[in-house]
Amino acid sequence: MADLRRDQERFRHADKAPGERGGRGPEEVPSSEELEEEKKKKKEKSKKKKKKALKLEPRKELKAVFGATGADPDPAIRRRVRKRAARLARRKTKESRGESTDSSESSSGISTDKAIFGNSSKVQTIGRKLPGALLTTALEEAEEAAEALLSQEGGVIDIEEGVLPPIFTKYFRQNLASKMSPAMGRESQTLAQMLDLGLRGRVVEAFDMAAQRLKALEMQSAGVHYSVAQQAELLPKETASMSTTTEFQKRAREEGRARWDASHPFGARGAGANRQEDWTKGGGKKGAPKGKGGKPEGKRGDQKKGDGEKDEHASAAAERAESEPIVESLQKYLWVRRKTMTTAKEFLFPWPLGDYPEVHSAKRPWLEAVLMGLNSLYGASLTSSRPPTVEQKRVASFIVKSLELFWSWEEKIPASTFKDLFRVKGVDYRGEEIKLARYFNWPCMAAAFPEEVGSLPIEEFCSGGCLSYIHDFEQFLIPEDQKYLGRAPRTMVEDSDWAEVCAGLLRVGICSVLPQSALYHVGGRPLLNGLFAVSKNEVKDGLELHRLIMNMVNVVKAGCHRVLAPGGGEQEIRRDRHLPVSKNLFRVHLDNWDQICKVDRALAADILGQPSNLQVAMREEYDSRLLPRHPKKAVEGSLCAEVQGALINGDAAVATAKPDKIMKYMGLAWELVQRGAATQRELQVIAGGLVYITMFRRQLLCSLNAIWRLIEEMSAEPPVVRWRLPREVKGEVIRFLSLIPLAYMDFRLPMATQVTASDASMTGGGICASAGLTAFGQVAQTALLRGDVSEPFEVVEVLTVGLFDGIGALRVAAEMLHLPVAAHISVDAAANRVVESAFPGTLHVASIQELTASTAQEWACSFSSVGLVSDRLVKMSVWVFVESVASMDVSDRAAMSQDLGMTPYQVDSAGVSLARRPRLYWFGWELTTEPGLTVLEVYGTAWETVTPVELVAEFEPKDFLEAGRRPAGLRSCDETTLARWQEDKHRFPPYQYRPEYCVHNRHGQVRVASIVERETILGFPANYTEHCLPKAHRQGETWTDLRKTLLGNTWSVPVVACLLKSLFERLGVCPHASVQDLVQRCAPGKGVRLQTLLQRPPLRRDTTATFPDTGLSRRLAMLVSVKGEDVMLQGGTEPLVKHQRLRQTVPNRLWKWREIAGWKWQSPGEHINQLEMRATLTTIRWVLQKCKTWGCRVIHLTDSLVCLHALSRERSSSRKLRRTIMRINALLL
């Protein structure tokens, strides 16, 4: 009993701190003798350690490090080394210019040495022969650039004084840190500190820093996050503050605690603040699992009253409960921006929240949330006390229609958390969401396999390159010297389940047993692959199904694993082509075949639930080849289906993100807002999910700004660190959630026929609007788009390589032939800008000397669809096409023919253009006579043989000349003219050198052809060479001479197109076209396809009549880019590019224009990009307020590339542009 009383007394006082009156610690206090004995033991241990410790000398004397070098502490030695370095650096100057070597050297001579070292190419020689000279010069330069850093005594620091201050580090911080990116700054700071350590004699420490930096880079290359890899470095983090780290941490904790108390949505406090709040208020049982917006699981209307009677308003109450937290949080986190961006009177914002009696009470809270979100996006007050205007009520009706679509979903917000998500998913090094590899067993895998798995011979379903790859797999392996076998991937199966997994894989035929000797070996070791599973997000009989993944080690050449989109078909939806205008669309990708049909409403009711004819044909083909089909993925005549990551609602003609994904990200985002803290990984998942939703309404993307900055700031810490969410980030997330009902694409949205244009200068701005179409616009709206012209489904693409075709004449000729071009490669540095502006997907090579066999192999791997992956493939075919002047010597011509192994054809362009350009062409296919092309009698013998060819076509000369001009003297040229033509190296056609062969008008005025006329005569679009120089240099004789030179060094496009068509028509690559058709396509304003017509507008205005727009705007909208909502002009055969640096403009001659408004800026001094963006905002306000153009799409023209790119992507990193962009997007929404 005594022992129990002592224990009771000790436990009663256990909560008191040791030393407090009436209490003692959980352990007894040791006596003084015991403490003294422990101190003696510690002293003895420390003495032993000191005896064993090595005597290290981290710092060496400078004389020992830099003695007898160019950085010797002795100034006399440094001066002698500097003189030798100066003489060595000037040696090349003396030999090239023949100048005297007499010079005067001063003892200081810093500026002379810097000029020599800076301009000489002898740096490597100086560094090898005179070590230390470059270090001394760099030290003096850094010291001088840092404003002559002074020592404590006030004198300039010199090496011989002993220990140096960190000069290079100071130079980095004062001169380099603000000019470099974070990655470059980190590298430069490391090098600067290594140099300072070396100059101070701490050489070993500099080596340690270099070694640890190399280790960190190695870790990053292996996939380790750079914030974790930086922990291996010796370079400390930069802190530009006088406060210590402890002070920062203490202050951050206090501010975080204050923000947490002030900004929690519902005033949660204490331990329960981190738990997810209940979205419903008073509805359902406490703790019941929540669905969409906090609704209990189950169908709408299942909730019942307490007396057992069914509550018909329960569903509406549950829906209303969804938006109440969002409305409250919008009022909590969003604030009114006081800065106004325009002096114009607002007509739509701020939006009043009340007085909408026609809106159902259940939807009114969501309507308020959307309106508050739009007010916040516009930068206005969250609400207004004024009654809504007619315009505001009209727009509110559009929002209610959007809510109807949102209301029809049956999906609910899942009860999963981030812990559940990260169990099956993660974030890769690019911040994208990926599924995690998981351990698996046979039961969870067997249920996911169809019965026919492993029963089809792969050889029967492959052809061409794929079949060659299967039969001759060894021929595709990388060279032996490049093979490296690292650690084998893991097989993520428990030992207890391995036998069952092996037996199951063998039984279904996926795997087979092989002896170890039959495996592929690298360096005597067998090549082993990994095996793991990922979740399919499906459950069958209570068992989660997994997808089997084999982690194959890559031993094939780069490029052989490139997944290519299938080719052809005018009705096929392809990522590298514009959307077809056909009513029947389909998409083929690996094992999926999807079809979308646009039909009449009455017909849709009749064919509902029935497979289409194409679908029946596809199923018959699958059955004939015994191919299995997934029954769950089969859809037959449905008005609503999930296709390629989107939900297509045919009844409403809209496309949205998958509802289950929307609900998932809404729940996770709400969890973060309630919690008030997140890791970088969690924030990346939320941001990625919200961006996925914005792909269906890009205007929502401007709502996210602060979240990107926070994610970037989080990179400075390990990904597992949890940060408090700033108020601004919470507000952005809440605002985005409130606008989710507007995130959909409407396919029935009409197109406004009126086109607007805006422009601005530093003094003012203006607006124009179209009043109708010109004759050119009338022709353009009847031109053909993709889907109007039949295309072959299976086609071999063409890779064009222009080595000496100048400004891309070969590529332009392929465009005229409508060849399926995979890519074009241009080898002419002078013409790069011209070719890039016309064909942005072109690959550029600076000079022919840079081309090697490995370069050609890289091209082959990058464009395997053209049949160039390997010289073992049967389908590979390479064709050579060479051009040269016809006036070359007979001996040179024979030598060239012998080297090429073929004799040339002689063709003059006079028969198909206004230019006389006789040329010789060598190519490997045979020409045959056809209408417009006549092969004449061969002359010459052996390698001197030449085959003349005559091209004849009818064309209108006025189509190629500016208004008021006509050609004269096209056929006759005397000897004197030809002599002058040859003296000028055939720069221009010979008739241009006599007045009677120039162009003239009716008044008798004579001139040579202008640059635009030369371009069109040679078969290029007008102003094709305009982009040869940047915009600031496009004036003067230099620009004009360069354009003329480029035109003189190119080919005649009509001639090349006529010669190439004989090859590609025979190969079946391009449709048949006569010589007359090709000449007609090259003429300005005569194109049949819309892209060709827009790139080749007519040079003359035919009439002054005005025509109505009956479809031009909608057809132009089909040419939208793949990365935004801007109209991007590209060639009809050019694969769609994501970015186009040198844009082609939409011709303004399509429309007749009238001026709308002009103004002067009241606050001058802003940047021109801000003014251009504000002019666009004013235009949209005019369209809505004055034209009453609502609920449609419009085309707006701007000449600012900065504004165009920002508006097409709906966001900008510029803070000055961001607010105006948000206002524009609020109006568009």
Beta strands, then each sheet from edge to edge (+ up, - down):
strand 1: 425-427
strand 2: 433-435
strand 3: 521-522
strand 4: 525-526
strand 5: 530-540
strand 6: 543-551
strand 7: 584-589
strand 8: 592-597
strand 9: 640-643
strand 10: 646-649
strand 11: 654-657
strand 12: 677-679
strand 13: 722-724
strand 14: 745-746
strand 15: 756-760
strand 16: 764-773
strand 17: 798-802
strand 18: 821-827
strand 19: 843-845
strand 20: 881-885
strand 21: 905-908
strand 22: 918-923
strand 23: 933-935
strand 24: 947-951
strand 25: 999-1000
strand 26: 1006-1007
strand 27: 1151-1160
strand 28: 1196-1198
sheet 1: 1+ 2-
sheet 2: 3+ 4-
sheet 3: 5+ 6-
sheet 4: 7+ 8-
sheet 5: 9+ 10- 11+ 14-
sheet 6: 12+ 13-
sheet 7: 27+ 16- 15+ 28+
sheet 8: 17+ 18+ 19+
sheet 9: 20+ 22- 21+ 24+ 23-
sheet 10: 25+ 26-
end
